[in-house]
Amino acid sequence: MANEHDTDPGKRLLQKTLAKEITVFVHGEQGYTAAIETTEKLIGNKNAPASSLSIEDLEGMDGIEKFSFDKDKLKHGIDVVSFLAESSIFSSKGEAKKMIQNGGISINRFKVDNLQLKVDEAMLLHNFYLLVQKGRNKFYLIKAT
């Protein structure tokens, strides 16, 4: 296996093998399979629109943080900074603002680059969900209830 890794280190064969072994040891084979499926949905198809994810895809994602958000607040729209702080993705508006200014936030796979953006019901996937990405690989599923 080390020879294969040395041949093409970009494939990260050793890292992937170690990650699999640890995940299977801690969570079992089913946990590993669920983690791979979630990763594929979130990262493998990152160029596909978030609207292509089914309700089952969204609800079935393991390993991402899930929060509820008051749907009434989305009726008239809420500024993105307040939304990110109130949804518990960030502990403060200042933190959320900095991350947006640094290009580190996407909602439903669209990069947020405007601090004045209003998050509203029109953005909801299947009338209930928002998929928020913070940084390269931290995802949150927000369900409007």
RAWONOR-V760791 format. One record per residue. N is the residue number from 1. NEAR is the number of other C-alpha atoms within 10 Angstrom. Layout:
N;NEAR, N;NEAR
//
This chain:
1;9, 2;9, 3;8, 4;12, 5;14, 6;13, 7;10, 8;10, 9;13, 10;8, 11;12, 12;12, 13;16, 14;15, 15;12, 16;11, 17;12, 18;11, 19;13, 20;18, 21;15, 22;13, 23;17, 24;15, 25;12, 26;11, 27;14, 28;13, 29;14, 30;11, 31;16, 32;19, 33;15, 34;16, 35;19, 36;15, 37;16, 38;19, 39;17, 40;12, 41;17, 42;24, 43;12, 44;12, 45;13, 46;11, 47;9, 48;13, 49;11, 50;19, 51;16, 52;10, 53;16, 54;12, 55;13, 56;8, 57;14, 58;21, 59;13, 60;12, 61;19, 62;16, 63;14, 64;15, 65;12, 66;17, 67;14, 68;14, 69;18, 70;13, 71;17, 72;12, 73;14, 74;19, 75;12, 76;11, 77;17, 78;17, 79;15, 80;22, 81;24, 82;18, 83;21, 84;21, 85;17, 86;15, 87;17, 88;15, 89;20, 90;18, 91;12, 92;14, 93;16, 94;13, 95;14, 96;23, 97;20, 98;14, 99;18, 100;21, 101;13, 102;12, 103;15, 104;16, 105;25, 106;18, 107;20, 108;19, 109;18, 110;13, 111;14, 112;20, 113;15, 114;14, 115;15, 116;11, 117;13, 118;17, 119;22, 120;18, 121;20, 122;10, 123;18, 124;20, 125;20, 126;12, 127;13, 128;16, 129;22, 130;25, 131;22, 132;20, 133;22, 134;18, 135;14, 136;10, 137;11, 138;13, 139;20, 140;21, 141;20, 142;22, 143;21, 144;19, 145;11
//
